[in-house]
Amino acid sequence: MRVPSLGFFPSFQGGTVEQGQPLLVMQGIQKSFSGVPALREASLRVGQGEVHALIGQNGAGKSTLIKILTGAYRRDAGTVTFAGQEVNFASPQAAQLGGISTIYQEVNLVGFRSVTENIFLGRELRRGPFLDWGRMNAEARQVLERFNVRVDVTRPLMSYSVAVQQMVAVARAVSFRSRLVIMDEPTSSLDDREVETLFGVIRQLKAEGVSVVFVSHRLDELYAVCDRITVMRDGRTVDERAMVDIGKLELVARMLGKEVGELRREGETAFVRNSGPRGEALLEGHRLQTGGALRGADVEVRAGEIVGLAGLLGSGRTETARAVFGADPLTGGELHVSGRPARWRSPADAIRAGIGFCSEDRKVEGIIPDMSVRENLTLALLPALSRGGVVDPARQAEIVDRFIARLGIKTAGPDQKIRELSGGNQQKVLLARWLCLNPKLLILDEPTRGIDVGAKGEIQALLSELAREGLGVLMISSELEELSEGADRVVVMRDGRSVAELPRAELTQDAIMNAMAHGPGEVPAAGGPA
């Protein structure tokens, strides 16, 4: 695996660092928002040619620390030394010119522009007064092929999957040939093959002396690729050591501020499933088709049941959810909701029938970043809160306060902008948006993607509680452990079809993987002929 080495993206020259001295030192970093501390004496040290893990629960301060380093936020106190020089970048662009590239969890590119335009954004190649499209397209294809991505680079970025968009963002950042590359949850949208490709890139960067800050909530990834680790909690740095010197359970305990023994006891009761009889059939979909994406999906969800949807990227999981919610029109098959035939003209029809949907991409299809927690939480409820076009503020405040308390949303207050919240707390606001409508069925597409183990456990416990109260849940997840431990049944998809259904008694990670590996007709559905 070779890292893209493109001469038209010059390497950063910058200052010099003596042998054995760290490339980056952040000390005593403090930052508050509206008087609420986000960072308190935080620190981070990254060596030259080191892959350094930065972890902590959502809200621990990781993203804030990164944004201070890259100039997106101004620090209140502390010092930052990079490549032997004290720095205070005025903007992310200044940090990029200074030798720091950042890959964000939420793809931070321009969807309606082509792949080529996104890779060359702000550094376009010219031939005289004109843009040199031939050269840019050729070199965009070249850099992406190094990542095993072969796509039409002239098409809009948004026409491709989130995984492809993520790989384009990685290729763009790496091609700057910076001295430090920050990767914030870069694998959250990638399959196993793409993750291995990315790890090959990271190892090659390390071999060339480039440092990497790697943010991930997937502990196995940290041990696979990182040398050292910094743990943050409540805005403070609470630990820093070599990866080989800390085990997984101790690492989680440090993140949560608990003892290892206490964590073991909690792990034994993390998933409490409803073992009682299931209620009425809320959703029945048979042979669902939507153009070429779905070619025969079968799914059923009953009241009080959590049903998982498993499959590789492109298997049709998200397309099934969108079809059930009315976001994509059905071209074939039968859909029944609460025993009645359903043909949605739009998602509004599905919402009126008691269905809610949290999409995979929080940033693009979920939150409205510049609106408050209060406005985001009650967005779908506004018609019921309004009379004559005027919102009842007292009723709105009562609902917002109730769901902030019930879901444990960590916020400075209902009027705080949602973009200032951690990913896990943003996800809780989106869950609350639908729960305040009192739905019968909740569809969740990767509900715990990119959030820490603490917030993940809280959301999983909440889903179990809601199921016990009679809510039906259809959950898409790429994490097989989450499905095997948290679902009552799992429907496995491949190539737009349902290829297996695994009941609770047969639900293991190996069983899900085996079903995903076979095509339609090769794996019998549960109870079917062998």
C-alpha positions in Angstrom: 0.0 0.0 0.0 1.5 3.3 -1.0 0.2 6.7 0.1 -0.7 9.1 -2.8 2.3 11.1 -3.6 1.2 13.9 -5.9 3.6 16.6 -6.8 0.9 19.2 -7.4 0.1 19.1 -3.7 3.3 20.4 -2.1 4.6 19.1 1.2 4.5 21.4 4.2 8.0 22.6 5.1 7.5 24.4 8.5 9.9 24.3 11.4 12.2 21.6 12.6 11.8 19.3 15.5 14.8 17.8 17.4 15.0 14.0 17.4 12.9 12.5 20.2 10.9 15.7 20.7 7.1 15.6 20.2 5.6 17.1 17.0 2.6 18.5 18.9 2.2 19.7 22.5 -1.0 21.2 23.8 -1.0 22.2 27.4 -3.4 23.8 29.9 -6.1 24.2 27.2 -9.3 25.8 28.5 -12.5 26.7 26.6 -16.0 27.6 27.7 -19.3 28.1 25.8 -21.9 30.5 27.4 -20.0 30.2 30.7 -20.1 26.4 30.6 -16.6 24.8 30.6 -15.9 22.5 27.7 -12.2 22.0 28.3 -10.4 22.3 31.7 -6.6 22.1 31.7 -6.7 19.6 28.7 -3.4 18.4 27.2 -2.3 16.4 24.2 1.2 15.3 23.1 1.8 13.6 19.7 5.2 12.2 18.7 6.8 12.4 15.3 5.7 9.6 13.1 3.3 8.4 15.8 -0.3 7.1 15.4 -1.9 8.6 18.5 -5.4 7.6 19.7 -7.7 10.3 21.2 -10.7 8.9 23.0 -13.4 9.8 25.5 -17.1 9.8 25.8 -19.2 12.1 23.7 -18.9 15.5 25.5 -15.5 14.7 26.9 -13.9 17.5 24.9 -12.2 15.6 22.0 -13.8 17.6 19.2 -13.4 20.9 21.0 -9.7 20.2 21.5 -9.3 19.4 17.8 -11.1 22.5 16.7 -8.9 24.6 18.9 -5.8 23.1 17.4 -7.1 23.6 13.8 -8.3 27.2 14.4 -12.1 26.6 14.3 -12.3 27.7 17.9 -10.3 30.2 19.9 -8.9 28.9 23.2 -9.5 30.8 26.4 -6.1 29.7 27.9 -3.2 27.4 27.3 -0.4 26.9 24.7 -0.1 25.0 21.5 3.4 24.1 20.1 3.6 22.5 16.6 6.8 21.5 14.8 8.9 23.3 17.4 6.9 26.6 17.1 4.2 28.1 19.3 1.1 28.4 17.0 -2.4 30.0 17.2 -4.1 29.2 13.9 -6.7 31.8 12.9 -8.7 29.3 10.8 -8.8 25.7 9.6 -7.4 26.9 6.3 -4.4 28.4 8.2 -3.9 25.2 10.0 -4.0 23.3 6.7 -1.4 25.6 5.2 0.6 25.2 8.5 0.8 21.4 8.0 -2.3 20.0 9.7 -5.0 18.2 7.7 -8.3 17.1 9.3 -10.8 14.4 8.2 -14.1 14.9 10.0 -16.6 12.2 10.9 -19.4 14.0 9.1 -18.2 14.4 5.5 -17.3 18.1 5.2 -17.4 18.5 1.4 -19.7 20.0 -1.2 -22.2 17.3 -2.2 -23.5 18.9 -5.4 -20.0 19.5 -6.8 -18.2 16.7 -8.6 -15.7 14.3 -7.0 -12.8 16.1 -8.8 -14.0 19.5 -7.7 -14.1 18.4 -4.1 -10.5 17.0 -4.2 -9.2 20.2 -5.8 -11.4 22.6 -3.9 -9.4 25.8 -3.2 -6.4 24.6 -5.2 -7.7 24.1 -8.8 -5.2 23.5 -11.6 -5.2 26.0 -14.5 -4.0 26.2 -18.1 -3.7 29.8 -18.7 -6.9 31.6 -17.6 -9.0 28.3 -17.8 -9.4 25.4 -15.4 -7.5 22.3 -16.6 -10.3 19.8 -16.2 -8.5 17.0 -18.1 -5.5 17.1 -15.8 -7.6 17.5 -12.6 -9.9 14.5 -13.6 -7.0 12.3 -14.4 -5.2 13.1 -11.1 -8.4 12.8 -9.1 -8.8 9.3 -10.5 -5.1 8.6 -9.7 -5.3 9.5 -6.1 -8.6 7.6 -5.5 -7.2 4.5 -7.2 -4.5 4.4 -4.5 -7.4 3.9 -2.1 -9.1 1.2 -4.3 -11.9 3.7 -5.1 -12.9 3.6 -8.8 -15.7 6.0 -9.6 -16.7 8.5 -12.2 -15.0 11.6 -10.8 -17.2 13.9 -12.9 -20.4 12.9 -11.1 -21.6 14.9 -8.1 -20.2 13.6 -4.8 -23.7 13.3 -3.3 -24.6 10.6 -6.0 -22.3 8.2 -4.2 -22.7 6.3 -0.8 -21.6 7.8 2.4 -18.7 5.3 2.4 -17.4 6.6 -1.0 -17.8 10.2 0.2 -15.7 9.4 3.3 -12.9 7.8 1.2 -12.9 11.0 -1.0 -12.5 13.1 2.1 -9.6 10.9 3.3 -7.9 11.0 -0.1 -8.2 14.8 -0.2 -6.8 15.3 3.3 -3.9 12.8 2.8 -3.0 14.3 -0.6 -2.0 17.6 1.2 1.0 15.7 2.5 0.9 17.4 5.9 3.0 16.6 8.9 0.0 15.8 11.0 -3.3 14.2 9.8 -6.3 14.2 12.2 -8.8 11.5 11.5 -12.1 11.9 13.4 -14.1 8.6 13.3 -12.8 8.0 9.7 -14.1 4.4 9.6 -17.7 5.0 10.8 -19.1 4.6 7.3 -16.6 2.1 5.9 -16.8 -1.7 5.5 -14.1 -4.1 6.6 -12.2 -4.0 3.3 -12.2 -0.2 3.2 -11.1 0.0 6.8 -8.1 -2.3 6.0 -7.3 0.0 3.0 -7.3 3.0 5.3 -5.1 1.3 7.9 -2.6 0.6 5.2 -2.6 4.3 4.4 -2.1 5.1 8.1 0.8 2.7 8.4 2.5 4.2 5.3 2.0 7.7 6.6 3.8 6.6 9.8 6.6 5.0 7.8 7.1 8.4 6.0 7.3 10.2 9.3 3.8 11.7 9.3 1.9 11.8 12.6 -1.7 10.8 12.9 -4.3 11.6 15.6 -6.9 8.9 15.3 -10.3 9.4 17.0 -12.5 6.3 17.2 -15.0 4.6 19.5 -14.1 1.2 18.1 -11.6 -0.1 20.5 -10.3 -2.9 18.3 -9.3 -0.3 15.7 -7.2 1.5 18.3 -5.3 -1.6 19.2 -4.8 -2.5 15.5 -3.2 0.8 14.4 -2.3 3.1 17.3 1.0 3.5 19.3 -0.1 5.7 22.2 -3.4 6.9 23.6 -4.8 10.0 25.4 -8.1 9.6 27.4 -10.3 12.5 28.0 -13.2 12.9 30.5 -15.4 15.9 31.4 -13.1 18.3 29.5 -9.9 17.0 31.1 -7.1 14.7 30.0 -7.2 11.9 32.5 -4.6 9.4 31.0 -1.8 9.1 28.5 0.2 5.9 27.9 1.3 3.3 25.3 -1.5 1.2 23.9 0.3 -2.0 25.0 0.1 -0.8 28.6 -3.7 -0.6 28.9 -6.3 -3.3 28.4 -9.8 -2.7 26.9 -11.8 -3.0 30.1 -9.4 -0.6 31.9 -9.6 1.8 28.9 -13.4 1.9 29.1 -13.3 2.3 32.8 -10.9 5.3 32.5 -13.3 6.9 29.9 -16.3 6.4 32.2 -14.6 7.3 35.5 -15.4 3.9 37.0 -13.6 0.9 38.5 -13.0 -2.1 36.4 -15.1 -4.4 38.8 -18.0 -2.0 38.6 -17.9 -2.0 34.8 -17.9 -5.8 34.7 -21.1 -5.9 36.8 -22.8 -3.3 34.6 -21.8 -5.2 31.5 -23.7 -8.3 32.7 -27.0 -6.3 32.7 -26.5 -3.9 29.8 -29.1 -5.5 27.6 -32.5 -6.3 29.1 -34.7 -7.7 26.5 -38.5 -8.1 26.6 -39.0 -11.8 27.0 -42.8 -11.6 27.0 -45.1 -12.2 24.1 -45.0 -9.8 21.2 -48.0 -7.5 20.3 -49.7 -6.8 17.1 -47.9 -6.6 13.7 -47.0 -3.0 13.3 -45.1 -3.4 10.0 -45.4 -6.2 7.4 -43.4 -5.8 4.2 -43.3 -8.5 1.5 -41.2 -8.6 -1.7 -40.6 -4.8 -1.4 -39.1 -3.2 -4.5 -37.9 0.3 -5.3 -36.4 0.6 -8.8 -33.1 -1.3 -8.9 -32.2 -0.8 -5.2 -34.7 -3.2 -3.6 -35.5 -6.5 -5.4 -37.4 -8.4 -2.8 -37.1 -7.3 0.8 -39.2 -9.0 3.5 -39.4 -7.5 7.0 -41.9 -7.6 9.9 -41.9 -5.7 13.2 -44.3 -6.4 16.0 -45.2 -4.2 19.0 -42.6 -4.5 21.7 -39.9 -5.9 19.4 -36.5 -4.8 18.2 -35.8 -6.1 14.8 -32.3 -5.7 13.3 -31.4 -5.2 9.6 -28.0 -6.6 8.8 -26.0 -6.6 5.5 -22.9 -5.2 3.8 -22.9 -1.7 2.4 -25.1 -1.7 -0.7 -27.2 -4.7 0.5 -30.4 -2.6 0.6 -30.7 -2.0 4.4 -31.2 1.8 4.2 -33.3 1.5 1.0 -35.7 -0.8 2.9 -36.0 1.8 5.7 -36.6 4.6 3.3 -39.2 2.6 1.4 -41.1 1.8 4.7 -40.9 5.5 5.6 -42.2 6.7 2.2 -38.9 8.5 1.3 -38.5 6.2 -1.7 -41.6 5.2 -3.7 -42.3 1.4 -3.9 -42.5 -0.1 -7.4 -43.5 -3.5 -6.2 -44.4 -5.6 -3.2 -46.9 -5.2 -0.4 -46.7 -3.0 2.7 -49.0 -3.2 5.6 -48.9 -0.9 8.7 -51.0 -2.0 11.7 -52.9 -4.4 9.5 -53.8 -1.9 6.8 -52.4 -1.6 3.3 -50.0 1.4 3.0 -49.0 3.3 -0.1 -47.2 6.4 1.1 -47.1 9.5 -1.1 -44.5 11.1 1.1 -42.9 10.6 4.6 -45.7 12.8 6.0 -48.1 10.0 5.4 -45.9 7.6 7.3 -45.5 10.1 10.2 -49.3 10.4 10.5 -49.4 6.6 10.6 -47.1 6.6 13.7 -43.7 5.9 12.1 -40.5 7.9 12.9 -37.2 7.6 11.2 -33.7 8.6 12.3 -31.4 8.6 9.3 -27.8 7.5 9.2 -26.4 11.0 8.4 -27.1 13.2 11.4 -25.5 16.2 9.8 -27.2 16.2 6.4 -30.5 14.6 7.1 -31.0 15.0 10.9 -29.9 18.1 12.8 -30.3 21.7 11.7 -27.0 22.9 13.1 -27.7 26.6 13.6 -31.0 26.0 15.4 -31.2 25.4 19.1 -31.8 22.1 21.0 -35.3 23.2 21.6 -36.1 24.0 18.0 -34.5 20.7 16.7 -36.3 18.6 19.3 -39.8 19.9 18.6 -39.4 20.3 14.8 -41.7 17.5 13.9 -44.2 18.4 16.7 -44.6 22.1 15.6 -48.0 21.6 14.0 -49.4 20.2 17.2 -47.8 23.0 19.3 -49.1 25.8 17.1 -52.4 27.6 16.9 -53.0 30.1 14.1 -49.3 29.7 13.2 -48.1 30.7 16.7 -46.2 28.2 18.8 -47.3 27.8 22.5 -44.0 28.4 24.2 -45.0 27.1 27.6 -46.1 23.7 26.2 -43.0 23.6 24.0 -40.8 24.2 27.0 -42.5 21.5 29.1 -41.9 18.9 26.4 -38.3 19.9 25.8 -37.5 19.9 29.5 -39.1 16.5 29.9 -37.2 14.8 27.1 -33.9 16.4 28.0 -34.3 14.9 31.5 -35.6 11.5 30.3 -32.8 10.9 27.7 -30.1 12.5 29.8 -29.2 15.1 27.1 -26.1 17.0 28.2 -26.6 20.6 27.2 -26.0 24.1 28.6 -29.8 24.7 28.1 -32.6 24.3 25.6 -31.4 27.4 23.7 -27.9 26.1 23.0 -27.2 25.5 19.3 -27.3 21.8 18.6 -24.0 21.9 16.6 -22.2 22.6 19.9 -23.4 19.3 21.4 -21.4 16.0 21.1 -22.5 13.4 18.5 -24.1 11.2 21.1 -26.2 14.1 22.5 -27.2 15.2 19.0 -28.4 11.7 18.4 -30.5 11.8 21.7 -32.1 15.0 20.5 -33.1 13.3 17.2 -34.5 10.4 19.1 -36.5 12.8 21.3 -37.8 14.5 18.2 -39.6 11.4 17.2 -40.4 10.1 20.7 -42.4 13.3 21.5 -44.7 12.3 18.7 -45.5 9.0 20.6 -44.8 6.8 17.5 -45.8 3.2 17.2 -42.7 2.3 15.1 -39.3 3.8 15.2 -36.8 3.2 12.4 -33.1 3.8 13.3 -30.4 3.8 10.7 -27.0 3.3 12.5 -28.3 4.9 15.8 -24.9 4.5 17.6 -22.5 5.3 14.7 -19.7 7.5 15.9 -20.7 7.8 19.5 -18.8 6.6 22.6 -19.5 3.4 24.6 -21.2 5.4 27.4 -23.7 7.1 25.2 -24.1 3.9 23.1 -25.1 2.0 26.3 -27.6 4.7 27.3 -29.2 4.6 23.8 -29.3 0.8 23.8 -30.9 0.8 27.3 -33.4 3.4 26.2 -34.4 1.3 23.2 -34.9 -1.8 25.4 -37.1 0.2 27.7 -39.2 1.6 24.9 -39.6 -1.9 23.5 -40.9 -3.1 26.9 -43.4 -0.3 26.8 -44.7 -1.5 23.4 -42.8 0.5 20.8 -41.6 -1.4 17.7 -38.1 -0.7 16.6 -36.5 -1.5 13.2 -32.7 -1.0 13.7 -30.0 -0.9 11.0 -26.5 -1.5 12.3 -23.1 -2.4 10.9 -22.0 -3.6 14.4 -22.8 -7.3 14.6 -22.3 -7.3 18.4 -25.0 -4.6 18.7 -27.4 -6.7 16.7 -26.7 -10.0 18.3 -27.0 -8.6 21.8 -29.8 -6.1 21.4 -32.2 -7.4 18.8 -35.0 -9.9 19.1 -34.7 -11.0 15.5 -32.4 -10.0 12.6 -33.2 -9.9 8.9 -30.1 -10.3 6.8 -30.0 -8.6 3.4 -27.9 -9.0 0.3 -28.2 -7.4 -3.2 -31.5 -5.8 -2.4 -33.1 -9.0 -1.1 -33.8 -10.6 2.3 -31.7 -13.8 2.4 -32.2 -14.9 6.0 -34.1 -14.3 9.2 -32.5 -15.2 12.5 -34.6 -15.6 15.6 -33.3 -14.8 19.1 -32.3 -18.4 19.8 -30.0 -18.5 16.7 -28.7 -15.0 16.9 -24.9 -14.9 17.0 -22.3 -12.8 15.3 -21.1 -15.9 13.4 -24.7 -16.7 12.2 -25.1 -13.1 10.9 -21.8 -13.2 9.1 -22.5 -16.6 7.5 -25.9 -15.3 6.3 -24.3 -12.1 4.9 -21.7 -14.2 3.0 -24.3 -16.1 1.0 -26.5 -15.0 -1.9 -30.3 -15.3 -2.2 -31.5 -18.8 -2.0 -28.3 -20.2 -0.5 -29.2 -19.5 3.1 -32.6 -20.7 4.3 -34.8 -18.4 6.3 -35.4 -19.5 9.9 -37.8 -22.4 10.0 -37.4 -23.0 6.2 -36.0 -26.1 4.5 -32.4 -26.8 5.0 
